[in-house]
Amino acid sequence: MKNECLAELSETTKRFGQLAALDGFSLQVWAGELLALLGPNGAGKSTAISLMLGLQPPDSGTAKLFGESPSMLTARRNIGVMMQEVALSPELRVREHIELVASYYPNPLAPDAAMQMTNTTPLAKRPYGKLSAGQKRQVQFAMAVVGQPKLLFLDEPTVGLDIQARTIMWATLRQLIRGGCSIVLTTHYLEEAEALADRVVVLAKGRTIASGSVHEMRSLVSRKHITCTTSLAPELVATWPEVQSVNLDRGRLQVTASNADIFVKRLVTTGATFEGLEVRSAGLAEAFTELTQEVNA
């Protein structure tokens, strides 16, 4: 059910000494979505996940997992987890790690199926301690999905992965969503959130500063990127009030403008020749940068 709330933080506060990691922070995770939790280092992303998982209690406010306390076994059997910091026995082989995690769940995938899904089958007989950093992340991902969780928490899952491994993980995440799994993803790779997320929540200083779809996040940034081939000199275009930056690259004018409509109208009225006009909205990375800079200003 799309309107089913799987995990929730309500007005939660968490302090570490004088540092407020979360400051009245609320969040809902809905069935059928991939929620990307974004923010600069120290924004409170990992703390929020820890509270939803019951790894630490909030100082105030409440945390719920499938309508129960996150510490309840009945709730925890519905989740899979892949955290940033993971310490696993180096002597155990990959298959043994996956089999061990599978034994915690009432209806897990077969270990072979989990390894096939995560492209870790070639690693099955290797000791975990002999793996590269990227291979360890792939194995941790297999361990997170082997229980067939309804809700999957992934904290910076693709750090250390090469391009091919990251592409495979992205495809697997899309497959899981289609299969009914919901996902909470934290990532510093904004192109990852842009490619995968149904909804984005941006944190800064322990608070939500923006939330919505990727398209809605982009729309928070009014500037547009405009390119064309024109007879106009870049030096002249740079004097127009709506132009924030201008560059000439291989004969094409590249402009960042605060108002694309005004720019195009001005371009037409100059009478200059132009062709190949393209207007592109700002990306999620630019929206994220602008939002977090405003908070820190």
C-alpha positions in Angstrom: 0.0 0.0 0.0 1.4 3.3 -1.1 0.0 5.3 1.8 1.4 2.9 4.5 3.9 4.5 6.8 6.7 2.0 7.4 9.0 4.1 9.6 8.6 7.4 11.3 10.5 9.9 13.4 8.3 12.5 15.2 9.9 15.7 16.6 13.1 13.8 17.5 16.0 15.4 19.2 19.4 13.8 19.7 22.4 15.5 21.2 26.0 14.4 21.6 27.4 16.8 24.3 26.8 20.3 23.0 26.1 19.1 19.4 22.5 18.8 18.4 22.7 16.0 15.7 18.9 16.2 15.3 16.8 19.1 16.4 13.1 18.5 16.3 13.4 16.3 13.2 10.4 14.5 11.7 10.4 12.0 8.9 8.0 9.5 7.4 9.0 6.6 5.1 6.2 5.4 2.9 5.6 2.0 1.3 6.8 1.7 -2.3 9.2 4.6 -2.3 12.9 5.2 -2.5 13.6 8.0 -0.1 17.0 9.8 -0.5 18.2 11.5 2.7 20.7 14.1 1.7 22.8 16.6 3.6 26.4 17.8 4.2 28.7 15.9 6.7 27.3 16.2 10.2 23.8 17.1 9.0 22.2 14.2 11.0 21.5 11.6 8.3 23.2 8.7 10.0 21.8 9.7 13.4 18.3 9.7 11.9 18.8 6.2 10.5 20.2 5.0 13.8 17.1 6.2 15.6 14.8 4.5 13.1 16.7 1.3 13.6 16.6 1.5 17.4 20.4 1.6 17.6 20.1 4.6 19.9 17.1 6.3 21.5 16.1 9.9 20.8 16.5 12.3 23.7 13.0 13.5 22.9 10.3 12.7 20.4 9.4 9.2 19.1 10.7 6.7 16.7 8.4 4.0 15.1 9.2 1.1 12.9 6.2 -0.6 11.3 4.1 1.0 14.0 6.1 -0.4 16.9 9.2 0.4 18.9 12.3 -0.1 16.7 13.6 -2.5 19.3 10.8 -5.0 18.8 11.9 -8.2 17.0 8.7 -8.3 15.0 9.6 -4.9 13.5 13.2 -5.6 13.0 12.6 -8.8 11.0 11.1 -6.6 8.3 14.2 -4.6 7.6 17.6 -5.0 5.9 20.5 -2.7 6.8 23.8 -1.6 5.3 25.6 1.0 7.4 28.7 3.0 6.6 30.8 1.4 9.4 30.7 -2.4 9.4 32.9 -4.8 11.3 32.6 -8.4 10.2 34.6 -11.5 11.0 37.5 -11.6 8.5 37.9 -15.4 8.7 34.3 -16.3 7.6 33.8 -16.8 3.9 31.3 -14.7 2.0 28.7 -17.4 1.7 29.0 -18.1 5.4 28.3 -14.5 6.2 25.3 -14.4 4.0 24.0 -17.7 5.3 24.3 -16.5 8.9 22.3 -13.3 8.2 19.7 -15.4 6.3 19.2 -17.5 9.4 17.8 -14.5 11.3 14.8 -14.1 9.0 11.6 -16.2 8.7 11.5 -16.2 4.9 14.9 -15.3 3.4 16.2 -15.7 -0.1 18.5 -18.6 -0.8 22.1 -17.4 -0.3 22.8 -18.3 -3.9 19.9 -16.1 -5.1 21.1 -13.2 -2.9 24.6 -13.5 -4.4 23.3 -13.7 -7.9 21.2 -10.6 -7.4 24.2 -8.6 -6.0 26.8 -10.0 -8.3 28.8 -11.6 -5.5 28.7 -15.2 -6.6 32.4 -15.2 -7.7 33.3 -14.2 -4.1 31.3 -16.9 -2.3 34.3 -19.0 -1.1 36.7 -16.1 -0.3 37.4 -15.0 3.2 35.8 -11.7 3.9 39.1 -10.3 5.2 40.8 -10.9 1.8 38.3 -8.7 -0.1 38.9 -5.2 -1.4 36.9 -2.3 0.1 34.5 -2.3 -2.9 34.0 -6.1 -2.7 33.2 -5.8 1.0 30.5 -3.3 0.2 29.0 -5.6 -2.4 28.9 -8.4 0.2 27.3 -6.1 2.8 24.6 -5.3 0.2 24.0 -9.1 -0.3 23.7 -9.5 3.5 21.2 -6.6 3.6 18.9 -8.0 1.0 19.0 -11.8 1.8 16.2 -11.5 4.3 13.8 -10.1 1.7 13.1 -7.0 3.8 10.1 -4.8 3.4 12.3 -1.8 4.2 15.9 -1.5 3.3 18.3 1.1 5.0 21.3 1.9 2.9 23.8 4.4 4.4 26.3 5.5 1.6 26.1 2.0 -0.1 28.2 2.8 -3.2 31.2 4.3 -1.5 34.3 2.5 -2.8 32.5 0.8 -5.7 33.8 1.1 -9.3 31.4 2.3 -12.0 30.4 -1.2 -13.1 29.6 -2.3 -9.6 27.7 0.9 -8.9 25.6 0.4 -12.0 24.7 -3.1 -11.0 23.7 -1.9 -7.5 21.5 0.8 -9.0 19.8 -1.8 -11.2 19.2 -4.1 -8.2 17.7 -1.2 -6.2 15.2 -0.5 -9.0 14.4 -4.2 -9.1 13.8 -4.3 -5.4 11.5 -1.3 -5.6 9.5 -2.9 -8.4 9.2 -6.0 -6.2 7.6 -4.1 -3.3 10.6 -3.2 -1.1 10.9 0.4 0.2 14.4 2.0 0.6 15.9 4.7 2.6 19.2 5.8 1.0 21.8 8.3 2.2 24.4 9.2 -0.3 26.9 11.9 -1.1 26.6 11.0 -4.8 23.9 13.4 -5.9 23.6 11.9 -9.3 22.7 8.7 -7.5 19.8 10.3 -5.7 18.8 12.1 -9.0 18.7 8.7 -10.8 16.9 6.6 -8.2 14.9 8.7 -5.7 11.1 9.0 -5.7 11.4 11.6 -2.9 14.3 13.6 -1.5 14.7 15.1 2.0 17.6 17.5 2.6 18.9 18.0 6.1 21.2 20.6 7.5 22.1 21.2 11.2 19.7 18.4 12.3 16.6 19.9 10.5 14.7 19.4 7.3 15.4 22.3 5.0 13.7 21.0 1.9 11.7 17.9 0.7 9.9 16.7 -2.4 10.5 15.0 -5.7 13.7 15.4 -7.6 11.8 17.7 -10.0 10.6 19.8 -7.1 14.1 20.1 -5.7 15.4 21.3 -9.0 12.6 23.8 -9.3 13.8 25.5 -6.1 16.7 26.8 -8.1 15.5 29.4 -10.6 18.6 29.7 -12.7 18.8 27.9 -16.0 21.7 26.8 -18.3 21.4 28.0 -21.8 23.6 27.1 -24.8 23.5 28.2 -28.4 25.7 29.2 -31.3 25.4 32.9 -31.9 27.2 35.9 -33.5 27.0 37.8 -30.2 30.2 38.4 -28.3 30.4 36.8 -24.8 31.6 40.1 -23.4 28.3 41.7 -24.4 26.1 38.9 -23.1 27.9 39.1 -19.8 26.6 42.6 -19.3 22.9 41.5 -19.4 21.4 41.8 -15.8 19.9 38.2 -15.8 23.2 36.6 -16.8 25.2 35.1 -13.9 28.0 33.5 -16.0 29.0 33.2 -19.6 31.6 31.1 -21.4 32.4 30.2 -25.0 33.2 26.5 -25.5 34.0 25.2 -29.0 32.0 27.9 -30.7 28.9 27.5 -28.4 27.9 30.2 -26.0 27.2 28.7 -22.5 25.2 30.9 -20.2 23.8 30.6 -16.7 20.9 32.9 -16.3 18.5 33.8 -13.4 15.6 34.2 -15.8 15.7 32.1 -19.0 12.6 33.8 -20.5 14.1 37.3 -20.3 17.4 36.0 -21.7 15.8 34.4 -24.7 13.6 37.5 -25.4 16.7 39.7 -25.2 18.6 37.4 -27.5 15.8 37.6 -30.1 15.5 41.3 -30.0 19.2 41.9 -30.6 18.7 40.8 -34.1 21.8 38.6 -33.8 21.9 35.2 -35.5 21.7 32.2 -33.3 20.9 28.5 -33.7 20.8 25.3 -31.6 19.2 27.0 -28.6 19.0 24.7 -25.6 17.6 25.6 -22.1 18.2 23.2 -19.2 17.1 23.4 -15.6 19.6 23.2 -12.7 20.4 19.8 -11.5 19.8 18.3 -8.1 23.5 19.0 -7.2 23.0 22.7 -7.8 19.8 22.7 -5.8 21.5 20.9 -2.9 24.4 23.3 -2.9 22.2 26.4 -3.0 19.9 25.1 -0.2 22.8 24.2 2.1 24.7 27.4 1.5 21.6 29.4 2.5 21.4 27.6 5.8 25.2 28.1 6.5 25.1 31.8 5.4 
